[in-house]
């Protein structure tokens, strides 16, 4: 019996190979998708370990938009529940994990503005 699959949508640093290797121990493969009705901003990252893994001091962050035409492109990954917990540990307190319905109709976890 195989492990259950969890869908995780990433519009930012979880798409980066070094971040995936550091948090999941493997490179993920995914498929393009999008969040509809959301807008993207940037947030300063103060956690030195997260900055080291991503190589970036500012990460994208999303919040609901007043314009239903707004769209955030990204990638959907199939991961395990244990990997989802690893992603939780990676994300800083500016983010919270929520479930969203993507443009494709798939339901996935994603990290949005807390």
Secondary structure in CASP SS format (residue, H / E / C, confidence):
PFRMAT SS
TARGET T0000
AUTHOR 0000-0000-0000
METHOD secondary structure of the structure
MODEL  1
X C 1.00
X C 1.00
X C 1.00
X C 1.00
X C 1.00
X E 1.00
X E 1.00
X E 1.00
X E 1.00
X E 1.00
X C 1.00
X C 1.00
X H 1.00
X H 1.00
X H 1.00
X C 1.00
X H 1.00
X H 1.00
X H 1.00
X H 1.00
X H 1.00
X H 1.00
X H 1.00
X H 1.00
X C 1.00
X C 1.00
X C 1.00
X C 1.00
X C 1.00
X E 1.00
X E 1.00
X E 1.00
X E 1.00
X E 1.00
X E 1.00
X E 1.00
X C 1.00
X E 1.00
X E 1.00
X E 1.00
X E 1.00
X E 1.00
X E 1.00
X E 1.00
X C 1.00
X C 1.00
X C 1.00
X H 1.00
X H 1.00
X H 1.00
X H 1.00
X H 1.00
X H 1.00
X H 1.00
X C 1.00
X C 1.00
X C 1.00
X E 1.00
X E 1.00
X E 1.00
X E 1.00
X E 1.00
X E 1.00
X E 1.00
X C 1.00
X C 1.00
X C 1.00
X C 1.00
X C 1.00
X C 1.00
X E 1.00
X E 1.00
X E 1.00
X E 1.00
X E 1.00
X E 1.00
X E 1.00
X E 1.00
X E 1.00
X C 1.00
X H 1.00
X H 1.00
X H 1.00
X H 1.00
X H 1.00
X H 1.00
X H 1.00
X H 1.00
X H 1.00
X H 1.00
X C 1.00
X C 1.00
X C 1.00
X C 1.00
X E 1.00
X E 1.00
X E 1.00
X E 1.00
X E 1.00
X E 1.00
X E 1.00
X C 1.00
X C 1.00
X C 1.00
X C 1.00
X C 1.00
X E 1.00
X E 1.00
X E 1.00
X E 1.00
X E 1.00
X E 1.00
X E 1.00
X C 1.00
END
